[in-house]
Amino acid sequence: MTLNFDSIKQNRITILSSNDNSSILMIFRNFIGLNFKGEQYIRYIQNIVFAVMGFKSGRIEYWRNDKLISVGTIPNLNQ
């Protein structure tokens, strides 16, 4: 298995990174609402993404080996 270096960036700053080939992509998908929906997603964003991990609403980027792979948005839940 080839090791890749994955990261999630916000405002050009790497917030999370790993070379385990799976966790960062899964977390990115959680952040943009592909793995959670509805009330479960809202609670995840409020209680984990904002409160524990320190992310803010807005654009996030998924990078692999210094190449931008995907862009998503963490929603502003105050609207």
C-alpha positions as CSV (number, residue, x, y, z in Angstrom):
1,M,0.0,0.0,0.0
2,T,1.3,3.4,-1.0
3,L,1.3,6.0,1.8
4,N,-0.4,9.3,1.0
5,F,-0.3,12.4,3.0
6,D,-3.8,13.8,3.3
7,S,-4.9,17.1,4.9
8,I,-7.8,19.3,5.5
9,K,-7.1,23.0,5.2
10,Q,-9.1,26.1,6.1
11,N,-7.9,29.6,5.2
12,R,-4.7,28.0,3.8
13,I,-3.9,26.5,7.2
14,T,-3.6,22.7,7.6
15,I,-5.9,21.8,10.5
16,L,-5.9,18.0,10.2
17,S,-3.5,15.7,8.5
18,S,-2.6,12.0,8.4
19,N,-0.9,9.4,6.2
20,D,-3.3,6.5,7.1
21,N,-5.1,6.7,3.6
22,S,-8.6,6.9,5.0
23,S,-9.4,9.0,8.1
24,I,-8.9,12.5,6.6
25,L,-11.2,11.8,3.6
26,M,-13.9,10.4,6.0
27,I,-13.6,13.4,8.2
28,F,-13.8,15.8,5.2
29,R,-17.0,14.0,4.1
30,N,-18.4,14.3,7.6
31,F,-17.7,18.1,7.5
32,I,-19.5,18.7,4.3
33,G,-22.5,16.6,5.1
34,L,-22.0,13.5,3.0
35,N,-21.9,11.1,5.9
36,F,-24.5,12.8,8.2
37,K,-27.8,14.4,7.5
38,G,-30.4,16.5,9.2
39,E,-30.3,17.0,13.0
40,Q,-27.4,14.5,13.4
41,Y,-25.3,16.6,11.0
42,I,-26.2,19.9,12.8
43,R,-25.2,18.4,16.2
44,Y,-22.0,17.1,14.8
45,I,-21.0,20.5,13.3
46,Q,-21.9,22.4,16.5
47,N,-20.6,20.0,19.1
48,I,-17.5,18.5,17.4
49,V,-16.4,20.6,14.4
50,F,-16.9,24.0,16.0
51,A,-16.6,23.3,19.8
52,V,-13.9,20.5,19.9
53,M,-11.9,20.9,16.6
54,G,-12.0,24.6,16.3
55,F,-13.1,24.9,12.7
56,K,-15.3,27.8,11.6
57,S,-18.0,27.9,9.0
58,G,-16.8,28.5,5.4
59,R,-14.7,26.9,2.8
60,I,-12.5,23.8,3.6
61,E,-10.2,21.9,1.3
62,Y,-9.2,18.3,1.1
63,W,-5.5,17.8,-0.1
64,R,-3.6,14.7,-1.0
65,N,0.2,14.8,-1.5
66,D,0.1,18.6,-1.8
67,K,-2.6,18.5,-4.6
68,L,-6.0,20.0,-4.0
69,I,-8.6,17.2,-4.5
70,S,-11.9,18.6,-3.3
71,V,-13.5,21.8,-1.9
72,G,-16.5,21.9,0.4
73,T,-18.3,24.2,2.9
74,I,-18.9,24.0,6.6
75,P,-22.3,25.7,6.9
76,N,-23.0,28.8,9.0
77,L,-25.6,27.5,11.4
78,N,-26.4,30.9,12.7
79,Q,-28.4,31.9,9.6
